Amino acid sequence: MNDSIFAPHFNIDPEIDAMLRGIENNNWLVENMLLMPKHEAWIRREVSVKRAAGTARIEGAGMEEADVSDLMKKAPSGRLSENEQANINAVQAYEFVDYLSDQPDIPVGELVIRELDRYFLRGMDPTLTPGVYRLGENKVSEYTPPNQGDVPSLMSAFTTWLQDDGNEIHPIVKASMAHIHLVAIHPFWDGNGRTARALATLILERSRFSFKKLLSLESYMSRMRDDYFTAIERTLGPRFSPDYDATPWLRFFAINLMAHTIEFTQTLTEWHRNMSKVYESFETRHLNHRQADGLAYAARTGRITRPDYIEITNAAPATASRDLARLVEEGYLTPEGKTRGRVYRYVSRTEQPKSEPPSEQGQLFGQTQQEGADQQK
């Protein structure tokens, strides 16, 4: 095969076009939300775990998000299980993705794709040769990828297309095509799916559809794992063909990205309501700023641990223990487990009167965005 530039085949039908326009509207809402920097950092911290757990779960390395979060806080002790290693690798790979999204001078080429595969396979079986193109057939289920001898030229053509800023392709379409075509080539012995999903996320983050780097399409797709693989199989067929029609995959990608962005904006709207109640308690129950922030974090995630509290409030360990005890005493949190591994669950207070958060907190949503959220109800 020659190494001419990759040319994807797809059709943007009315349904796909409607999804693209809907995603653009949701992106506008998110980009114009007045999130405080510390709250945005909390959400991004949560998203880093969701992405990692989601992409690993698609490949069968299932761990609960809370367990992945706890794993990342622990000092390494003993040999990690394969699932644990896969999830830690994924967290670090997405940290790399977020870093690259802020480095426009680094081209998204073969070196970046190889490095992503290395991140996902770090500490795994060395015979998988992370980041090195396969030197043999790698049949996946019923799908036969291209001959190993064609992989270098296919990857060269693919990455030339990725770096061509003049093709004027819609960023969401480009992310979708990058995902499916890397899976189609299957250039590595392992980690192809994880690398493809990370590549799609990187392309979105570098585009006007970054959603402040707060999306986790990987987590959303892990909830429909069977449909995800069916869409890939329906698009690629039983064996690689350079002329495959990517429209079925584009439709699946656009529909699910749209659904995820709707869910995400609704979640932020609900969090705004919870935050109003939390910061109201800050005044009426005479909670200090640390306790208010800790409770706001617990309202967002549904739980908080002592290490979480120390990290987000910069409190000393003894102070963190006293603050958490106060929140338990007031009925805002419920402790579970023994001291070292104790988790504090957030207790929703639906009977609290409505009020606005204190002026120093500011509004999480501007007036226009709040009206838009109300219209979606």
Protein Blocks (a to p, Z undefined) as FASTA:
>chain_A
ZZbdcdddddddfklmmmmmmmmmmmmmmmmpccdfklmmmmmmmmmmmmmmmmmmmnop
acdfklmmmmmmpccedjddfklmmmmmmmmmmmmmmmmmmmmklccdfklmmmmmmmmm
goiafklogoiacdbdddehjbccddfklmmmmmmmmmmmmmmmklopafklmmmmmmmm
mmmnomafghklmmmmmmmmmmmmmmmklnnopacfklmmmmmmmmmmmmmmmmnombdc
fkbcfklmmmmmmmmmmmmmmmmmmmmmmmmmmmmmmmmmmmmnopafklmmmmmmmmmn
opacfklmmmmnopafklmmmmmmmmmmnopaccedjfklpccdddddfkbccddddfkl
opabdfklmmmmmmmZZ
